[in-house]
Amino acid sequence: MDVGAGTGLHSKVLRQKGLHVTAIDINPQAVDIMRQEGLTNVFYADIFEFQGGPFDTLLMMGHGIGVVETIAGLGRFLKIAPKLLSADGQVLLDSLDVRVTENPGDLAYHDANRKAGRYIGEIRMQFEFQDKKGPYCGWLHVDAETLMAHAQPAGWECEVVRQEENGNYLACLKTKK
C-alpha cells in the first residue's frame, strides 16, 4: 500500500507498520526533521504542485485538510487529488465543525467571517515561539456537511467515518465510479 501523508509522526508510524509512505510538507524545516527521524521518501512540496503518486491513500490527519486554506482551496484540492490517487484510492481526513462552540471569541470570529463574505471555518493564524513569529497563514476547518456539499458535485463519495461531540470528525473520500 502506498500512502501519501502530510506529517512526520503519521508517516513514521505507518512506515514502522510496513507501509510504503511518501511524506509531503511545504515547510523545509519539517522536511529536515522527518529526514533526521529516518524517513527517506520525503518531499518539500505544495500539495497543489506535487507530481508524485499514485497513492492508495492520501492521509490528511491533524486537521490536515486545513492546508487548502479556504473553501475555494478545497474545490481546487478536490480537482487535483484524483491525479495523486490510484484507481481505488481514497483520501482520509479529519477536520472540525467550528459551529460546535459556545466560546464568545469563536462566535465573534464566525460573525466577522460571515460579514466579510467568508466561510466561518476559514481562519488566519500566526505561529509564535519564544520571540519568533512566523508569517500569517490560512487554515480551513470544514464541517462535514460543507465537505459533502463540495465533494459530491466534484465527483467524490464522502463518508463520515466518525463524528465526535466536540465537532471533530473523520471522513473518507473516494472518487465516484
C-alpha positions as CSV (number, residue, x, y, z in Angstrom):
1,M,0.0,0.0,0.0
2,D,1.3,3.4,-0.9
3,V,0.4,6.2,1.4
4,G,0.9,9.9,0.9
5,A,1.0,11.6,4.3
6,G,1.5,15.2,5.4
7,T,3.0,14.8,8.8
8,G,6.2,13.2,10.1
9,L,4.6,11.4,13.1
10,H,1.9,9.7,11.0
11,S,4.5,8.9,8.3
12,K,6.9,7.4,10.8
13,V,4.2,5.2,12.5
14,L,2.9,4.0,9.1
15,R,6.4,3.1,7.9
16,Q,7.0,1.2,11.1
17,K,3.9,-0.8,10.3
18,G,5.5,-1.8,7.0
19,L,3.6,0.6,4.7
20,H,5.3,2.4,1.8
21,V,5.0,6.1,2.8
22,T,5.7,9.3,1.0
23,A,5.7,12.4,3.3
24,I,5.0,15.8,1.8
25,D,5.4,19.1,3.6
26,I,5.6,22.7,2.5
27,N,7.8,23.6,5.4
28,P,11.5,22.9,4.8
29,Q,12.3,22.6,8.5
30,A,9.6,19.9,8.8
31,V,11.1,18.0,5.9
32,D,14.6,18.2,7.5
33,I,13.2,16.8,10.8
34,M,11.4,14.0,9.0
35,R,14.7,13.0,7.3
36,Q,16.5,13.2,10.6
37,E,13.9,10.9,12.1
38,G,14.8,8.3,9.4
39,L,12.1,8.9,6.8
40,T,13.6,8.6,3.3
41,N,10.8,9.3,0.9
42,V,10.2,12.9,1.9
43,F,9.4,15.8,-0.4
44,Y,9.4,19.6,0.2
45,A,6.3,20.4,-1.9
46,D,3.0,22.1,-2.0
47,I,0.2,19.6,-2.3
48,F,-1.2,21.6,-5.3
49,E,2.1,21.2,-7.2
50,F,3.2,17.8,-6.1
51,Q,3.7,15.4,-9.1
52,G,4.1,12.1,-7.2
53,G,1.9,9.1,-6.8
54,P,-0.3,7.4,-7.5
55,F,-1.1,6.6,-3.9
56,D,-3.7,4.2,-2.4
57,T,-4.4,6.7,0.4
58,L,-3.8,10.4,0.9
59,L,-3.7,10.8,4.7
60,M,-4.5,14.3,6.0
61,M,-4.8,13.9,9.7
62,G,-4.3,16.5,12.4
63,H,-6.9,18.5,10.6
64,G,-4.6,18.3,7.6
65,I,-7.2,19.3,5.1
66,G,-6.7,22.8,6.6
67,V,-3.7,23.3,4.2
68,V,-6.2,24.2,1.5
69,E,-6.9,27.4,3.5
70,T,-10.3,28.3,2.0
71,I,-13.4,26.8,0.5
72,A,-12.1,27.8,-2.9
73,G,-8.9,25.9,-2.0
74,L,-11.0,22.9,-1.0
75,G,-12.6,23.0,-4.5
76,R,-9.1,23.2,-6.1
77,F,-7.9,20.2,-4.0
78,L,-10.9,18.1,-4.9
79,K,-10.0,18.6,-8.6
80,I,-6.3,17.7,-8.3
81,A,-6.5,14.9,-5.7
82,P,-7.6,12.2,-8.2
83,K,-4.4,12.7,-10.1
84,L,-2.5,11.7,-7.0
85,L,-4.6,8.6,-6.3
86,S,-4.7,5.1,-7.7
87,A,-7.9,3.9,-9.3
88,D,-9.3,2.7,-6.0
89,G,-7.6,5.4,-3.9
90,Q,-9.0,7.3,-1.0
91,V,-8.5,10.5,1.0
92,L,-8.7,10.1,4.7
93,L,-9.0,13.4,6.5
94,D,-10.2,14.8,9.8
95,S,-11.5,18.3,10.4
96,L,-13.6,20.3,12.8
97,D,-17.1,21.7,12.7
98,V,-16.3,25.1,14.2
99,R,-20.0,25.7,14.8
100,V,-19.8,23.3,17.8
101,T,-18.8,26.0,20.3
102,E,-20.2,28.4,22.8
103,N,-17.0,30.3,23.2
104,P,-17.8,34.1,22.7
105,G,-14.4,34.7,20.9
106,D,-15.1,31.9,18.4
107,L,-18.6,33.1,17.8
108,A,-17.3,36.6,17.2
109,Y,-14.8,35.2,14.7
110,H,-17.6,33.3,12.9
111,D,-19.6,36.5,12.7
112,A,-16.7,38.5,11.4
113,N,-16.1,35.9,8.7
114,R,-19.8,36.0,7.7
115,K,-19.7,39.8,7.5
116,A,-16.6,39.6,5.3
117,G,-18.3,37.0,3.0
118,R,-16.1,34.2,4.1
119,Y,-16.9,30.7,5.3
120,I,-16.9,30.6,9.1
121,G,-14.2,27.9,9.2
122,E,-11.6,29.9,7.3
123,I,-9.1,31.2,9.8
124,R,-5.9,33.2,9.7
125,M,-3.2,32.3,12.2
126,Q,0.3,33.1,13.1
127,F,2.7,30.8,15.0
128,E,4.9,32.2,17.7
129,F,7.6,30.6,19.7
130,Q,9.6,32.5,22.3
131,D,10.4,35.8,20.5
132,K,10.0,34.4,17.0
133,K,6.8,34.9,14.9
134,G,6.1,33.3,11.6
135,P,4.0,34.8,8.8
136,Y,0.2,34.7,8.9
137,C,-1.2,31.7,7.1
138,G,-4.7,30.5,6.2
139,W,-6.3,27.3,7.5
140,L,-9.6,25.6,6.8
141,H,-11.8,23.8,9.3
142,V,-14.6,22.5,7.2
143,D,-17.8,20.9,8.7
144,A,-18.8,17.5,7.3
145,E,-22.0,18.9,5.6
146,T,-20.0,21.5,3.7
147,L,-17.3,19.0,2.8
148,M,-20.0,16.7,1.4
149,A,-21.7,19.6,-0.5
150,H,-18.4,20.3,-2.3
151,A,-17.2,16.8,-2.7
152,Q,-20.3,15.3,-4.4
153,P,-20.5,17.6,-7.3
154,A,-16.7,17.3,-7.8
155,G,-17.1,13.5,-8.3
156,W,-16.4,12.2,-4.8
157,E,-18.3,9.9,-2.5
158,C,-17.9,11.2,1.1
159,E,-18.5,9.1,4.2
160,V,-18.2,10.4,7.7
161,V,-16.5,7.6,9.5
162,R,-16.6,9.0,13.0
163,Q,-18.2,12.1,14.4
164,E,-17.4,13.4,17.9
165,E,-19.5,15.6,20.2
166,N,-16.8,18.3,20.2
167,G,-17.1,18.8,16.4
168,N,-14.1,16.7,15.3
169,Y,-14.8,14.1,12.7
170,L,-13.0,11.7,10.4
171,A,-14.1,11.4,6.7
172,C,-13.2,9.2,3.8
173,L,-13.4,10.5,0.2
174,K,-13.4,8.1,-2.8
175,T,-13.9,9.0,-6.4
176,K,-17.3,8.0,-7.8
177,K,-17.2,5.1,-10.1
